[in-house]
Amino acid sequence: MVATLYSRGVPREALVLSSATVEVMAAVALVAIASTALGLLISSLVRTVEQTTPYLVFSVMAQLVLSGALFQISGQAPLEVLGWFNPSRWGYAAAAATTNLLRFPLDDPLWHHDAANWWRSVTILSIQTVALLATTRWALTRYEHGRG
């Protein structure tokens, strides 16, 4: 992220926090935590390391496609619905809202420079993280003695 900020400059105007750089860092941190929780869930559902690899590859590819940065998913019902469950979609939306991503070839209403877009994205990312961790905890109960 430091290299990106160095080459492109810092965003000019923050939406919610004291600094736009801090807002982008918060978005990156939240999507990293949510993606880690997704990886933990996948790891808790498989029995061997060999089973993990295909699921993680699929997860990474879905994160890339459904983020909205590679393909237009806004306005395309099936992709947009799948994107709602994708942490990268909301992390990208929070960062894009802060940086006012308007000159990008694709357009998404979640990217507009608006505090409501940032808060929505951060809130959904937080809810996803809690849900993923709770589901991971539930999946791990099958390994506990005398339970599920």
QUIBEL-V172351 format. One record per pair of residues at least 24 apart in sequence whose ideal C-beta (glycine too) atoms are under 6 Angstrom apart, sorted by the first residue. I is the first residue (numbers start at 1). GAP is how many residues later the second one is. Records with the same first field share a line. If there is no record, write none. Layout:
I: GAP  GAP
This chain:
11: 87  88
15: 83  100  103
16: 99  102
20: 78
23: 75
24: 71  74
27: 64  67  68
30: 95
31: 56  57  60
33: 96
34: 53  91  94  95
35: 52
37: 92  95  96
38: 94
40: 96
41: 91  94  95
44: 92  95  96
45: 94
63: 25
67: 25
68: 40
72: 34
74: 34
87: 41
90: 31  34  35
93: 28
94: 24  27  28
